[in-house]
Amino acid sequence: MRFIAHLPKEIPYDTLSEKEENEMFKKKYYVYMTYEEKQILIESLIDMKNELIRQGRYTDPVDELLIKILSTM
């Protein structure tokens, strides 16, 4: 089974105040997944990265997330 994430091309950050934006990025979220769930997530992130590369877009956030997930395995 494949999970497909539909993400907006641009996130409307201008709707947040500076305080709300700072609070949003300071929060940490912990997600507990099985090995199989992590594999699905990794495959999906790699697919997303490949699509971003094809579009000529920036991939660093996806790379950072991949590193975080791979470091837990």
DRENMARGU-477226 format. One record per residue: residue number from 1; residue in three letters; x, y, z of N, C-alpha, C in turn. Coordinates in steps of 0.1 Angstrom, whole numbers. Each point is the difference from the previous one (the first is absolute). Layout:
// residues N
node k=NUM&r=Ala&n.px=X&n.py=Y&n.pz=Z&ca.px=X&ca.py=Y&ca.pz=Z&c.px=X&c.py=Y&c.pz=Z
...
This chain:
// residues 73
node k=1&r=Met&n.px=9&n.py=-12&n.pz=0&ca.px=-9&ca.py=12&ca.pz=0&c.px=9&c.py=12&c.pz=0
node k=2&r=Arg&n.px=-3&n.py=10&n.pz=-8&ca.px=7&ca.py=12&ca.pz=-1&c.px=-8&c.py=12&c.pz=5
node k=3&r=Phe&n.px=7&n.py=9&n.pz=8&ca.px=-6&ca.py=12&ca.pz=5&c.px=4&c.py=11&c.pz=-9
node k=4&r=Ile&n.px=-9&n.py=8&n.pz=-5&ca.px=3&ca.py=11&ca.pz=-8&c.px=-4&c.py=13&c.pz=7
node k=5&r=Ala&n.px=10&n.py=9&n.pz=2&ca.px=-2&ca.py=12&ca.pz=7&c.px=-2&c.py=11&c.pz=-11
node k=6&r=His&n.px=-11&n.py=7&n.pz=1&ca.px=-2&ca.py=12&ca.pz=-9&c.px=3&c.py=12&c.pz=8
node k=7&r=Leu&n.px=11&n.py=6&n.pz=-3&ca.px=4&ca.py=12&ca.pz=8&c.px=-2&c.py=13&c.pz=-9
node k=8&r=Pro&n.px=-3&n.py=11&n.pz=6&ca.px=-2&ca.py=12&ca.pz=-8&c.px=14&c.py=4&c.pz=-5
node k=9&r=Lys&n.px=0&n.py=6&n.pz=-12&ca.px=12&ca.py=5&ca.pz=-6&c.px=7&c.py=11&c.pz=8
node k=10&r=Glu&n.px=-9&n.py=8&n.pz=6&ca.px=5&ca.py=11&ca.pz=9&c.px=-8&c.py=0&c.pz=13
node k=11&r=Ile&n.px=6&n.py=1&n.pz=11&ca.px=-7&ca.py=0&ca.pz=13&c.px=-2&c.py=15&c.pz=3
node k=12&r=Pro&n.px=-13&n.py=4&n.pz=3&ca.px=-3&ca.py=14&ca.pz=2&c.px=5&c.py=5&c.pz=14
node k=13&r=Tyr&n.px=13&n.py=2&n.pz=2&ca.px=5&ca.py=4&ca.pz=13&c.px=-5&c.py=14&c.pz=4
node k=14&r=Asp&n.px=-4&n.py=8&n.pz=-10&ca.px=-4&ca.py=14&ca.pz=3&c.px=-12&c.py=0&c.pz=8
node k=15&r=Thr&n.px=-7&n.py=-11&n.pz=2&ca.px=-13&ca.py=0&ca.pz=8&c.px=4&c.py=-1&c.pz=15
node k=16&r=Leu&n.px=12&n.py=-3&n.pz=3&ca.px=4&ca.py=-2&ca.pz=14&c.px=7&c.py=13&c.pz=5
node k=17&r=Ser&n.px=-2&n.py=3&n.pz=13&ca.px=7&ca.py=11&ca.pz=6&c.px=15&c.py=-5&c.pz=3
node k=18&r=Glu&n.px=9&n.py=8&n.pz=2&ca.px=14&ca.py=-4&ca.pz=3&c.px=0&c.py=-8&c.pz=12
node k=19&r=Lys&n.px=-8&n.py=3&n.pz=11&ca.px=0&ca.py=-8&ca.pz=12&c.px=-5&c.py=-14&c.pz=-3
node k=20&r=Glu&n.px=-11&n.py=-1&n.pz=-7&ca.px=-6&ca.py=-13&ca.pz=-4&c.px=10&c.py=-9&c.pz=-8
node k=21&r=Glu&n.px=7&n.py=7&n.pz=-9&ca.px=10&ca.py=-7&ca.pz=-8&c.px=11&c.py=-6&c.pz=8
node k=22&r=Asn&n.px=6&n.py=9&n.pz=10&ca.px=10&ca.py=-5&ca.pz=8&c.px=-4&c.py=-11&c.pz=9
node k=23&r=Glu&n.px=-12&n.py=0&n.pz=6&ca.px=-5&ca.py=-10&ca.pz=8&c.px=-2&c.py=-13&c.pz=-8
node k=24&r=Met&n.px=-4&n.py=1&n.pz=-12&ca.px=-3&ca.py=-12&ca.pz=-8&c.px=14&c.py=-7&c.pz=-3
node k=25&r=Phe&n.px=10&n.py=7&n.pz=-2&ca.px=13&ca.py=-6&ca.pz=-3&c.px=8&c.py=-5&c.pz=12
node k=26&r=Lys&n.px=-4&n.py=4&n.pz=12&ca.px=6&ca.py=-4&ca.pz=12&c.px=-5&c.py=-13&c.pz=6
node k=27&r=Lys&n.px=-12&n.py=-4&n.pz=-4&ca.px=-7&ca.py=-12&ca.pz=5&c.px=7&c.py=-12&c.pz=-6
node k=28&r=Lys&n.px=2&n.py=-10&n.pz=8&ca.px=5&ca.py=-13&ca.pz=-5&c.px=-11&c.py=-10&c.pz=1
node k=29&r=Tyr&n.px=0&n.py=-8&n.pz=-11&ca.px=-10&ca.py=-11&ca.pz=0&c.px=7&c.py=-13&c.pz=-1
node k=30&r=Tyr&n.px=-5&n.py=-10&n.pz=7&ca.px=6&ca.py=-13&ca.pz=0&c.px=-10&c.py=-10&c.pz=-5
node k=31&r=Val&n.px=4&n.py=-8&n.pz=-10&ca.px=-9&ca.py=-10&ca.pz=-7&c.px=7&c.py=-13&c.pz=2
node k=32&r=Tyr&n.px=-8&n.py=-10&n.pz=5&ca.px=5&ca.py=-13&ca.pz=2&c.px=-6&c.py=-9&c.pz=-12
node k=33&r=Met&n.px=10&n.py=-7&n.pz=-7&ca.px=-4&ca.py=-8&ca.pz=-11&c.px=7&c.py=-13&c.pz=0
node k=34&r=Thr&n.px=-6&n.py=-10&n.pz=-6&ca.px=6&ca.py=-13&ca.pz=-2&c.px=11&c.py=1&c.pz=-11
node k=35&r=Tyr&n.px=8&n.py=-10&n.pz=-1&ca.px=10&ca.py=0&ca.pz=-10&c.px=-6&c.py=1&c.pz=-14
node k=36&r=Glu&n.px=-11&n.py=-7&n.pz=-2&ca.px=-7&ca.py=0&ca.pz=-13&c.px=-5&c.py=14&c.pz=-3
node k=37&r=Glu&n.px=-6&n.py=7&n.pz=10&ca.px=-5&ca.py=13&ca.pz=-2&c.px=11&c.py=10&c.pz=-4
node k=38&r=Lys&n.px=12&n.py=-2&n.pz=7&ca.px=11&ca.py=9&ca.pz=-4&c.px=5&c.py=-3&c.pz=-14
node k=39&r=Gln&n.px=-1&n.py=-12&n.pz=-5&ca.px=4&ca.py=-3&ca.pz=-13&c.px=-9&c.py=7&c.pz=-10
node k=40&r=Ile&n.px=-13&n.py=0&n.pz=2&ca.px=-10&ca.py=6&ca.pz=-8&c.px=3&c.py=15&c.pz=0
node k=41&r=Leu&n.px=3&n.py=6&n.pz=11&ca.px=2&ca.py=14&ca.pz=1&c.px=13&c.py=4&c.pz=-8
node k=42&r=Ile&n.px=10&n.py=-8&n.pz=2&ca.px=13&ca.py=3&ca.pz=-7&c.px=-2&c.py=-1&c.pz=-15
node k=43&r=Glu&n.px=-7&n.py=-10&n.pz=-5&ca.px=-3&ca.py=-2&ca.pz=-14&c.px=-8&c.py=12&c.pz=-5
node k=44&r=Ser&n.px=-9&n.py=5&n.pz=7&ca.px=-9&ca.py=11&ca.pz=-4&c.px=9&c.py=13&c.pz=0
node k=45&r=Leu&n.px=8&n.py=2&n.pz=10&ca.px=9&ca.py=12&ca.pz=0&c.px=10&c.py=0&c.pz=-12
node k=46&r=Ile&n.px=5&n.py=-12&n.pz=-3&ca.px=9&ca.py=-1&ca.pz=-12&c.px=-7&c.py=3&c.pz=-13
node k=47&r=Asp&n.px=-13&n.py=-5&n.pz=-1&ca.px=-8&ca.py=4&ca.pz=-11&c.px=-2&c.py=15&c.pz=-1
node k=48&r=Met&n.px=-3&n.py=6&n.pz=11&ca.px=-3&ca.py=14&ca.pz=1&c.px=13&c.py=8&c.pz=-4
node k=49&r=Lys&n.px=11&n.py=-5&n.pz=5&ca.px=13&ca.py=7&ca.pz=-3&c.px=3&c.py=-1&c.pz=-15
node k=50&r=Asn&n.px=-3&n.py=-11&n.pz=-6&ca.px=2&ca.py=-2&ca.pz=-15&c.px=-9&c.py=9&c.pz=-8
node k=51&r=Glu&n.px=-12&n.py=2&n.pz=5&ca.px=-10&ca.py=8&ca.pz=-7&c.px=5&c.py=15&c.pz=1
node k=52&r=Leu&n.px=5&n.py=4&n.pz=12&ca.px=5&ca.py=14&ca.pz=2&c.px=12&c.py=2&c.pz=-9
node k=53&r=Ile&n.px=9&n.py=-10&n.pz=-1&ca.px=11&ca.py=1&ca.pz=-9&c.px=-4&c.py=2&c.pz=-14
node k=54&r=Arg&n.px=-10&n.py=-8&n.pz=-5&ca.px=-5&ca.py=1&ca.pz=-13&c.px=-6&c.py=14&c.pz=-3
node k=55&r=Gln&n.px=-6&n.py=6&n.pz=10&ca.px=-6&ca.py=14&ca.pz=-1&c.px=11&c.py=11&c.pz=2
node k=56&r=Gly&n.px=12&n.py=-4&n.pz=3&ca.px=11&ca.py=10&ca.pz=3&c.px=-2&c.py=8&c.pz=13
node k=57&r=Arg&n.px=-7&n.py=-7&n.pz=9&ca.px=-3&ca.py=7&ca.pz=13&c.px=10&c.py=-4&c.pz=11
node k=58&r=Tyr&n.px=0&n.py=7&n.pz=11&ca.px=8&ca.py=-2&ca.pz=11&c.px=-3&c.py=-12&c.pz=8
node k=59&r=Thr&n.px=10&n.py=-9&n.pz=3&ca.px=-3&ca.py=-13&ca.pz=7&c.px=5&c.py=-1&c.pz=14
node k=60&r=Asp&n.px=7&n.py=10&n.pz=5&ca.px=6&ca.py=-1&ca.pz=13&c.px=-9&c.py=-4&c.pz=12
node k=61&r=Pro&n.px=-13&n.py=6&n.pz=1&ca.px=-8&ca.py=-5&ca.pz=10&c.px=-3&c.py=-15&c.pz=0
node k=62&r=Val&n.px=-2&n.py=-5&n.pz=-12&ca.px=-2&ca.py=-15&ca.pz=-1&c.px=12&c.py=-7&c.pz=4
node k=63&r=Asp&n.px=12&n.py=5&n.pz=-4&ca.px=13&ca.py=-7&ca.pz=4&c.px=1&c.py=0&c.pz=15
node k=64&r=Glu&n.px=-3&n.py=11&n.pz=6&ca.px=1&ca.py=1&ca.pz=15&c.px=-9&c.py=-10&c.pz=7
node k=65&r=Leu&n.px=-12&n.py=-2&n.pz=-5&ca.px=-10&ca.py=-9&ca.pz=6&c.px=5&c.py=-14&c.pz=-3
node k=66&r=Leu&n.px=5&n.py=-3&n.pz=-12&ca.px=5&ca.py=-14&ca.pz=-2&c.px=12&c.py=-3&c.pz=9
node k=67&r=Ile&n.px=9&n.py=9&n.pz=3&ca.px=11&ca.py=-2&ca.pz=9&c.px=-5&c.py=-3&c.pz=14
node k=68&r=Lys&n.px=-10&n.py=7&n.pz=4&ca.px=-6&ca.py=-2&ca.pz=14&c.px=-6&c.py=-14&c.pz=1
node k=69&r=Ile&n.px=-7&n.py=-4&n.pz=-11&ca.px=-7&ca.py=-13&ca.pz=1&c.px=10&c.py=-11&c.pz=-1
node k=70&r=Leu&n.px=10&n.py=1&n.pz=-9&ca.px=10&ca.py=-10&ca.pz=-2&c.px=9&c.py=-2&c.pz=12
node k=71&r=Ser&n.px=2&n.py=11&n.pz=8&ca.px=8&ca.py=-1&ca.pz=12&c.px=-7&c.py=-8&c.pz=11
node k=72&r=Thr&n.px=-13&n.py=-2&n.pz=-1&ca.px=-7&ca.py=-8&ca.pz=10&c.px=-1&c.py=-14&c.pz=-3
node k=73&r=Met&n.px=5&n.py=-4&n.pz=-11&ca.px=-1&ca.py=-15&ca.pz=-4&c.px=13&c.py=-7&c.pz=4
